[in-house]
Amino acid sequence: FIAEIDYGDFSVRYCGLQQGTVLKPDSIVKKGDVVGKLGTIPCESESESHLHIEVIENDVYKDPMKAFGE
């Protein structure tokens, strides 16, 4: 399951969340809030559990590591 949060200038999709744990649509999210619990991504089930993150700015996918200064 996916949670997408709009930060204004960009949005972030958090993919691979457990069914029933994701925030409801149009929720207000503050720093430190739980967006969802880690689940599995069917096409990546051979891998260890992990969170798949997509950063989108102006309909263009960005490298999350660069977007967050890591």
Backbone bond lengths (Angstrom), bond angles and torsions (degrees), N, CA, C in turn:
res aa  C-N    CA-C-N  psi(-1)  N-CA   C-N-CA  omega(-1)  CA-C   N-CA-C  phi
1 F - - - 1.444 - - 1.514 108.87 -
2 I 1.321 115.65 157.09 1.465 122.19 -172.44 1.523 110.33 -124.03
3 A 1.324 116.03 139.33 1.460 122.36 168.66 1.522 106.19 -118.00
4 E 1.322 116.38 130.62 1.470 120.27 177.29 1.520 108.11 -117.91
5 I 1.329 115.34 127.84 1.460 121.00 -179.21 1.517 108.45 -116.55
6 D 1.327 115.18 127.94 1.462 122.36 179.15 1.525 108.06 -92.89
7 Y 1.336 116.13 118.74 1.462 122.19 -179.46 1.525 111.81 -100.05
8 G 1.325 117.54 9.74 1.460 120.91 -179.78 1.513 111.00 100.09
9 D 1.332 117.54 -77.26 1.463 121.81 -179.02 1.525 112.29 -79.98
10 F 1.320 117.34 -19.38 1.458 121.88 -179.38 1.527 108.60 -154.13
11 S 1.324 115.97 167.92 1.461 119.90 174.46 1.521 108.70 -129.20
12 V 1.324 114.88 157.85 1.466 120.83 179.66 1.520 108.14 -128.33
13 R 1.326 114.79 131.29 1.468 121.39 174.61 1.521 108.32 -103.52
14 Y 1.317 115.17 128.45 1.455 122.66 176.65 1.530 105.87 -106.58
15 C 1.315 116.84 109.07 1.463 122.38 -173.16 1.530 110.81 -108.35
16 G 1.319 115.72 149.54 1.461 120.74 178.63 1.513 112.53 93.34
17 L 1.329 116.00 26.64 1.456 119.70 179.91 1.526 110.59 -88.40
18 Q 1.299 115.72 154.77 1.453 123.15 -176.97 1.528 110.86 -74.52
19 Q 1.325 115.94 135.26 1.457 121.00 178.30 1.522 110.35 -55.68
20 G 1.324 116.21 137.02 1.459 121.14 177.79 1.513 114.94 84.11
21 T 1.341 118.02 -1.33 1.469 119.78 -179.09 1.527 112.09 -112.51
22 V 1.319 117.48 -5.22 1.468 122.15 -174.43 1.528 109.37 -82.11
23 L 1.337 115.35 143.70 1.462 120.38 176.99 1.523 110.99 -55.30
24 K 1.319 116.20 153.00 1.463 120.84 176.87 1.532 109.50 -73.88
25 P 1.349 117.22 151.26 1.474 119.93 178.02 1.526 111.45 -54.01
26 D 1.320 114.98 145.33 1.474 124.10 177.87 1.530 114.04 67.21
27 S 1.343 117.57 17.71 1.465 120.67 175.50 1.527 109.39 -68.47
28 I 1.306 116.05 147.74 1.457 122.15 172.84 1.530 106.33 -88.11
29 V 1.324 116.53 125.62 1.463 121.31 -176.41 1.525 109.53 -112.97
30 K 1.322 115.49 132.26 1.458 121.31 176.62 1.520 108.61 -114.60
31 K 1.306 116.06 159.36 1.459 121.23 177.71 1.526 109.38 -54.33
32 G 1.341 115.43 131.04 1.448 121.23 179.05 1.520 114.58 94.53
33 D 1.349 117.59 -11.26 1.464 120.42 178.07 1.526 110.52 -69.06
34 V 1.316 116.27 148.71 1.458 121.67 175.32 1.525 107.86 -83.68
35 V 1.321 116.03 124.36 1.467 122.16 -179.50 1.520 109.62 -86.59
36 G 1.313 117.55 -34.93 1.455 123.53 179.50 1.515 108.73 177.30
37 K 1.323 115.84 171.49 1.465 120.64 177.29 1.515 109.07 -100.64
38 L 1.324 115.52 147.34 1.452 122.20 -177.16 1.521 110.80 -63.02
39 G 1.326 114.54 131.65 1.462 121.07 177.09 1.514 108.86 -123.31
40 T 1.321 116.58 -139.29 1.462 120.99 178.49 1.520 109.35 -130.93
41 I 1.323 114.71 155.89 1.451 121.89 174.12 1.526 105.27 -109.20
42 P 1.344 118.29 114.30 1.467 120.13 -172.74 1.532 114.67 -49.58
43 C 1.316 118.21 -43.87 1.470 119.64 -177.72 1.525 112.23 -73.77
44 E 1.330 117.29 -8.86 1.460 121.40 178.95 1.528 110.77 -118.96
45 S 1.318 117.44 24.07 1.464 121.10 -173.67 1.526 113.60 -66.46
46 E 1.323 117.56 -18.06 1.465 120.55 177.13 1.531 111.00 -74.50
47 S 1.338 117.04 -21.43 1.466 122.01 -179.79 1.533 109.69 -83.36
48 E 1.328 115.92 163.37 1.461 119.99 172.44 1.526 108.71 -65.81
49 S 1.322 117.27 156.88 1.459 121.03 177.23 1.523 109.48 -57.26
50 H 1.305 115.37 135.93 1.463 120.49 178.94 1.519 108.96 -158.54
51 L 1.291 116.48 162.35 1.452 122.83 177.40 1.516 108.47 -97.09
52 H 1.315 116.16 126.27 1.461 122.12 177.84 1.523 106.11 -96.50
53 I 1.334 116.79 123.42 1.467 121.66 -177.10 1.518 109.67 -117.69
54 E 1.342 115.61 133.57 1.458 121.69 175.15 1.524 108.12 -122.17
55 V 1.329 117.12 129.91 1.459 122.54 176.75 1.525 107.23 -109.06
56 I 1.344 116.82 126.14 1.458 121.33 -177.81 1.524 108.74 -124.16
57 E 1.332 114.94 126.22 1.463 121.55 177.91 1.520 107.68 -130.86
58 N 1.337 116.98 122.06 1.472 122.05 -177.96 1.529 111.25 52.90
59 D 1.336 116.42 45.24 1.476 123.63 179.46 1.526 113.44 63.04
60 V 1.331 118.04 18.48 1.466 122.68 178.36 1.528 107.88 -118.13
61 Y 1.333 115.83 130.23 1.463 120.83 177.07 1.527 109.40 -74.45
62 K 1.331 116.20 132.67 1.464 122.91 -179.99 1.524 109.81 -112.13
63 D 1.307 117.01 156.42 1.453 122.50 175.50 1.537 107.27 -71.27
64 P 1.351 118.28 116.29 1.469 119.76 -178.14 1.527 113.27 -57.71
65 M 1.313 118.13 -34.31 1.467 120.32 179.76 1.521 110.84 -64.33
66 K 1.315 117.42 -39.02 1.473 120.57 178.20 1.516 111.09 -76.56
67 A 1.317 116.61 -37.10 1.474 120.42 -177.80 1.519 111.99 -63.02
68 F 1.346 117.25 -33.20 1.458 121.38 -178.26 1.517 112.81 -104.17
69 G 1.329 117.67 12.21 1.449 121.67 173.00 1.509 115.19 71.95
70 E 1.305 118.51 24.08 1.472 121.00 178.83 1.517 109.43 -88.57
